[in-house]
Amino acid sequence: MDMDGHTELTANPHGQSAAARTAGRIRAHMAERNDGPAQLAEALEISRPTARRWMAGRHNFTLNEIDAIAEWLDLDPFELWSPTKKGALT
């Protein structure tokens, strides 16, 4: 909660942003395939610097981007962005 009483919706109690959590999940699945930012960039037709920024957790993913990445990784999109406990979105 900030000084004005607003709750930060993108951070969890440990201070990790939703973007960082999503990027971490994507990196983990990419590592299983021995893929890196270059392969992500090629698959999604984005620049390598953009792919590196995404993987560093410095990008708020759109649903379309999550869908495209999940399709490339052959995953359900909810494996990349899903609740960690009942009712809590991460």
N, C-alpha and C positions, 0 to 999 in steps of 0.2 A: 504494500500500500504506500502511495506517495504522500507528500505533505498535504495534498488537497483531499486525501481520503479515497483516491481512486486506486483500484486494484489493477496491477499489471497482469494482463491476460497472457502475455507471451513468455513469461518466466515461471519456472517451477520454484518450489521452496528452496532449492539448492542454487538458485540464481542462473540456471541454464536456460537459454531461450529456446522457444519452439524450433527456430531455425537450426540451432546447434544440435538439438536432439534429433531432428529429422536428418540432418547431414550425417550425424554419427551412425544412424541406422543405414543410410545409403552407403556410407563408407564400409561398414561391416559386410554388407551383402556384396559390394564390389570386391572386397578383399577375398571373399570366398571364391570368386571367379578370377582372381589375379588381375582385375581391371583397375585402372587409375583414372585420373581426370582426363587424360588424352582420349581414352576409349569413351568416356561419358560425352566429351565434347563432340567426338565424331558421330556417336549414335544419335544425339539430340540436335546436331547441327548448330552448336553454339561454339564460341571461341574457347580456346584453352584457358585464358585468364578468367573467363566467366565460370567455367567448370571448376577451376581451383577456388574461386571465391565461394561458389556454392558449397564445395566440400569442406571449406573452412568454417561453415556455419554463418557466413555473412550475407545470407540471402533469405528472404522470406518467400518460400516456395508457394506457387499458385497450385490450385488443384490440378490444372492441366499439366503443369510440370511434374507433379507427383505421379499423375497417371502415366505420363510418357516414360518417366524413369522406372516406374513399376513394370510397365510393359517390357521395357528393355531388359530388366532384371528377371523377368518372368515371375513376378510377384503380384499378390493382391495389394493394391495401394494402401490398405489399412495396415500392412506390415511395416510401412514406412512412416505412417502418421496415424497413431491410434491411441485410445485411452490406455493409461497405465493402471488405473484402478476404476472401479465402477463409478461412472458419471464424471470422471476427470479427464479432460482432453489434454493431450500433450503434443 
